[in-house]
Every structure is written in C-alpha cells, then in structure tokens.
Amino acid sequence: MKRRIWKLAGILLLAGLLAGCKKDEAADHIALIMEPSQEGYMTNAIAQAAQQYADDNGLTVTEYTTANDTADDYMVAVQEAAKDGASVVIGYGEEFEEPLFTMQKKYKKIKFLILDGAPRKEAGKKAKVRKNTRAVVYDEVQSGFLAGYAAVMDGYRSLGFLGGQKQKNVMYYGSGFVQGAEYAASQLKLKENEVTVRYDYLETNEISPSVMARAGQWYEDGCELIFAAGGAIPTAVIKAAEATGGKVIASDVAQTSKQQAVVTTAEKNVTDVVYNAIGGAYGDSFDGGKEEIMDLSNEGVGLSMEQSAFQSFTADEYNKIVSQIVEKEVEVKKEYVSAINEEGGVAHLTLNFE
C-alpha cells in the first residue's frame, strides 16, 4: 500500500513519493483518506479490506494522510487523490463528514465511501448523501449493550468504560455498555451496590504511556474488566490488562485469541462492507444516495463470540438477547449515558463518572 502525507501549508511531498510514480501508474486506484490520530483497529480493518479487493482485482491502494483533522486538510487530500486518478475514495469518522459534503458534489465521477459518518454541511446538521456516496453508520449502542450485558452475566461485577475522544461512536459504545450492564443486573436481581461501573473519556484516541497508566490504575484499584473504545485506546488498555491480570472487552474489530486479556470484542462488520462497496463502485451495484445503518438486524454489529473467552456466558444466551433486541422485546436507547442516567435508567448498579 502506498502512503502519501499531504499538508495544507505548502503540501509537502516526501522525497521519493514522486520518483517512479507516473500518473498512469496511479490511475484508477483506491484512495484512503486518513488523519494520523485515527490509527487503530478500525482504520487497519478498512485498509486491509481495501487492499484485499485491490489484490483480487489487480488494483492499487494509496493512503493519503492529512497533517491535521481540519476540513481543509481533508479536502486537499481528496483533491490530490482525484488528481492522481482515484476511482474510489474511502474515509472514516466524523472528521470526514464536512469535507465529504463538499467533495461528493465536486467530484461526481468518484465513488465515495464513508464509515462511521455521513456527509454534513456542519456538525449536527442533517446528512446529505449524494448518489456517488455510500454512508455506513454502525449501531454502537447495540453492540455496547451486548458487551455490558455479557460481562455482568459472565460474573464480572467491577467494570469500567474507558473511551477515547468524545465522538458519537465512542459515546454510544459507553451508553450501550451501561444499559447492558444495568439490564443484566436487573435480570439477575442484583442489588445496586453489587455492580459498579467506572466511566471516563481520555480525550485522545492515541496510545500513550499515560493512557496505559490510567487503565493500569483502574485494574489495581480492583476493576475486573474494562470496555475500551476509540482509535488505539483498546491497544493501550489491553497492554495494561496484560501487565496487571485484568480483562478487556475491545471494540470495532475482533482481536486475536493470542491476547489472553481480551474476553470479547464489540465488533463491526467492516471487511464485507468495504470489500462489497468497492466492488459495487467498479461494477453497477454501488448502493449510494443514502445513510445505511448496520446493526443487529443485518449482522452489522455484535460480539465476537467465536473468539470469546467467557467463563459462563453461552452462545445460546447471546443469541437469545440478540433476538430480543432485534424483536424490540428489550429496549436499547440511542441516547448518551448522561441522558440515560438523568432519566433514572441506572437503578441496579452504581455508576461513577470520573
């Protein structure tokens, strides 16, 4: 996979990137638009799926990495990808929403794919998805619910949620986790002080010694299991868990069974979505013009049960709660945890904000 770094001020080109890279060699390629702080399981999964499609079909993938996460930086990256002849441009997250709102109209011949977001004129506005854009959003509240539910049903009583930046997907993961733990505690008829959830955001999605130290301190304080979400935050928490004997529920992309600290992952169907979307872009079946929700009903989210390390929570119990959510027999609210708490939705556990 080729990688290019585009900076708004001066658009610095690294030596060697242009050497031997003629325009006809770059034509008809797949472009990934990324910002450095987005490094993590999700972006890796997107890149791997794109590369797999490229390998299977004789194409190339080029990653355009912006200097910062401003809309202008992203638009410069898209412009360069278009100039280089990209047929498909893939972006990820809220950072790509506003740039895409403009770029999808400017480059109508390019097929755009955005995951965990949709093109918007500005944050909070209604999405405007053109026919050349496919916007895929995942229901993190549902998968977060399953994570919290499974943790309590499996016997964990001292829990934690460590999120990265306060972005929609991270906040929904946390809200779902609390709702799921609450529902399990109510089903088991546990007293309020029997299950405790520590809850905090780290204001970064990047791995660092301070993030690992924070998670490590929670484990040393008695936290048995931490649900980690946001960029590379799960990596940091897993390292802390391995050092202290704690347990982790990761997010976005299923972790390998080699990581003994990982109990399961609240995962998203990334590989199939990206691979099929690229295929549709090069064929006649590109499903653009709408915001597509991936949830439990279409197997877009869920727990990685095949790679799980639960002690007592079974596949039958998992399938039952999934069915109940899909059939709306169990309510999962698409609200942030602060609203859930204010509405009195946390009555069977102790929730501590930090």
N, C-alpha and C positions, 0 to 999 in steps of 0.2 A: 504494500500500500504506500503510495506516495504521500508525503506530507508537506504542506506549504503553510507558512506563517505570514499573515497579512496584517500590517499595522496601518491604522488610519493616517497617522502622521508620517508621510513620506513613503508608505507602503514598502518597507524594507524587504528586499529579496535576499534570502540566504544564498551564499555562494554555492554554486553547483546545481541549484534547482533548475536553472535555465539551460545549463550545459547538457546537450544531448537530449533536450526535451522540446522537440519541434511541435508546432501547433497541430499538425496532422496526427502526431502520436497521442495527443491528449484529447482529440476529438471523440465525441460520443462516449464519454466516460461518466462514471457515477461520482458525484461530489458530496462529501460530508462536511457540513459547516459546524465547527465546534469551538467552544471557548475553553481555555486551559483548565479552569476550575471545575469543568464538567467531567473530568476524568473519573471514571468509576465503572461499576459493573454494567450499568445501563448503556453507556456510550460504547463500551467494549463489545457488548452484545450486538448493538446496531452495526458497528464496524465489521464484526465477524460475519453477520448475515449478509451485508452488502458485498463483502469480499467473496463469500461463498457463491453468491449469484454471479459475480464477475468471473470467478474461476470456472464456473459451469458453462459460461456463455462467451468466453473469450473477450471480456471487457476489462477495464482497469478502474480502480478506485483511487481518488485523490482526496486527501483530508486537508481542508483549509481551516487553519486555526487562527482565530482572531486574537488580537493583543489584549482586548478587554471585552466586556459584555455589553457595550453600548449598541444601540440600534444602528448607528452609523458604521461601526466596525463590522457588524454582521452584513450590512448591505454592501460594503466594499468587498467582503469575501464572496458574496453571491455574484456580484458583478464580475469578479475575476474568474469565478467558476464558469459563468456564462461566456465570458470572453475566450476561455480555454476550450469551449465546446461541450460543456456538460449537458447531457440529456435529462438526467435525474439529479435533483438536489435534495439532500436529506438534512434536516435539522432537528434539534431536540430541546424541549423545555420552554418555559416562559420567556427566556431571553430571545428566542427566535420568533415570538408571536408578532411583535410590531414590525420588525424588518420584513417578515414574510407578507404582511398585509400589503406592503408597497411592492415588493419584488414579484409576487404572483401576478400582478397586473402588468408590470413592466415586461416580464419575460413569459409571454403566454405560450410559447412553444416548449418551455421547460416543464417537466412534471415535478412537482414539489411534494415531499412527504415530511410531515412534522409529527413527532411522537411526544406525548405529554404536553400538548398545547394545540392552539388553533390560531390562525391569523386574526389579529385585532388591531384596530386603529390606535387604541391605547388600552392600558391595563383596566380590566373591569368592564370594557365595552363588549357588546355582542360580537361573536365571531362572524367574519365574512370569508367564507371558503369558496374560492372560485373553482371552475371545472378542472383546472390543471393542478389542483392541490388536493391532497388527501390528508386530513387531520385525524389523528388517532389519539384518543384520551382513554386512560385506564381508570377503573373504579378502585382506587387505593383504599377507600373506606371499607369496601367489602373484604379485600384481602387482609387488611389490618385487623378487621373484626375476627376473621378466622385465626389470625396469629394470637390475639389475646384470648380468644375462646379456647383454643387448643392448649395454650400454656397453662391456664388455670385447670382445665380438665385433666391435664397430664400431671398435676400435683404441684406446680410452682405457685408460690404464694407471695414472694417478694420480687416484684417485677420493676422494670424500668423502661422508659422510652427515651432514646436519645436521637433527636432529629438534627439535621444539618441546618441549612438556611430555612427561614420561614417562607417556604414556597408552597403552593397549593397541594402538590402531590405529597410532600413531606408532612404537611399539617393534616391531610386526610388520612395518611397512614396512622398517625398518632391518635386521631379521633376514633378511627375504627378499632385500634388496639384497645383503647379504654372501654369502648362499648362492648367489645367481645369478652373482655375480662369481666366486666360487670354482669353480662348476661350469664356467663358460666357460673359466676359466684351466686347469682340468684337461683339458678337451676340446682346448684349443689346445696342451697340454703345455708351458705356460709355467713358468718357474722361480719359486720363492717370492718372490723379490725383484723380479720383473718387474711385478707388480700390487700397488699399495698402496692401502689404504682407511683414511682418517682418519674417526673415528667419535665423535660427541658429541651431547648434548642441550643445549638452550638454556634449559630450564626456563621458557619462555614460548611462547605461540602468537601473540604480537602482533609486528607490525612495529615496528622501532625503529632508530635510528642505530647502536646497539651491535651489533645483530644483523647489519646490513649491513656494519659494520666487521669483524666476525668472519669473515663469508663472504669479504669482500674480502681479508683477510689470508691466508686459505687459498689463494685464487687467486694472490696474489702470491708465496706460498711454492711454487707450482708445481702446485697441484691443478688438473687439467684440467676435471673435471666433478663437480658436487655434486648429489646426490639430496636434495631438500628436502621435509620433511613436517611438518604440524602447523599448522592455522589459516592465518595470514597469513605464515608463515615462507617459503613459496615466493616470495611477492612480494618479500620482503627480499633473498633470495638472487638472484633474477632481476635486481634493480636493481644488486647488487654485480657480478654477471656482466657486465652490460652496460657497467659502468664499467671493467672490467678485461680484457674479452675472454674471460672464462670461459664455460663451458657449464653448463646446468642440466637435470635431469630433475625436473619438477614432480610434484605428487600431487593426487589426488582428482578434479579436474575439468580437462579438456583446455584448454590455454592457446591463445591465438590465434597464428596464424602471423606476426603482426606483431612478436612478441617474438623477435628473432633469436637470443637466447641459449638459448632453450628447444629442446632436442633432441627431447623427447617428454614425455608425461605418463603416470604410472601412475594410470589413471583408474578411477572407479567409475560404474556406471550409476545416476545419481541422477534424472535427468529422467523417464525412463519409470517408475521405481519410485514416485516421489512422485505423478506425474500419475495413474497407474493405481490407486494406493492410494486417492487422494481419490475417484476415480470409483467405486471399489468401495464406499466408505463411503456415498456418496449413492445407490448402487444396491443390488443384492442379492448382490454378489460380493466383499464385504470378507473378505479372507483372514486372519482374526485367529486368535489362540489358539496361535501357535507362533513359534519363532525361525527366521527364514528366512535361509539363508546364500547370499549372492551371490558366485559365484566364476567360474572359467574355464569350468566345465561349462555354466553357464547365461548366459554372456556378461555376468556381473555386474561383472567387473573385466577389466583388460587394459591394453595400451599404446595410446596414440592414434597408430596408425601412419599414418593419413591426414594428420595434421598434423605428422608427424615430420620431422626434419632429419638422419637418419643418413647417413653417408658411404658405408658399405658393407653394413651390416646390412639384409637384404632382407625383404620380406613373406613370401617362401617360408620363410626361416629362422625368422621369427617364428611362422608357422603350424605349423611342424614342432615347435618347442619347446612351444608351447601344447598340441598334440596329445599330446606325450609326457608332459606334466604331467597332463592330463586322464585319460590311459590309465594313469597311475601308473608309467610307464616311467622317469620322473625323479622322485625323491623331493624334496618340499618340506616341511620340518619346521615344524610350528606351535609353534615354541619361540622364546624370546628369544635375542638374539645371544650373550649371556653363556653360556647353556647350550650353544649350538652350538660356541662357542669352547672351552669346558671339555671337551666330548666329542671334541675333536680334529677338528672338522668344517671347520677352516680350515687347509688344508695347502698350498695352491697360491698363496696370496697373503699379504701382510703386513698385518695388522690392527692399527691403532694407536688405542687408546681415549684420549680426551682429557678 
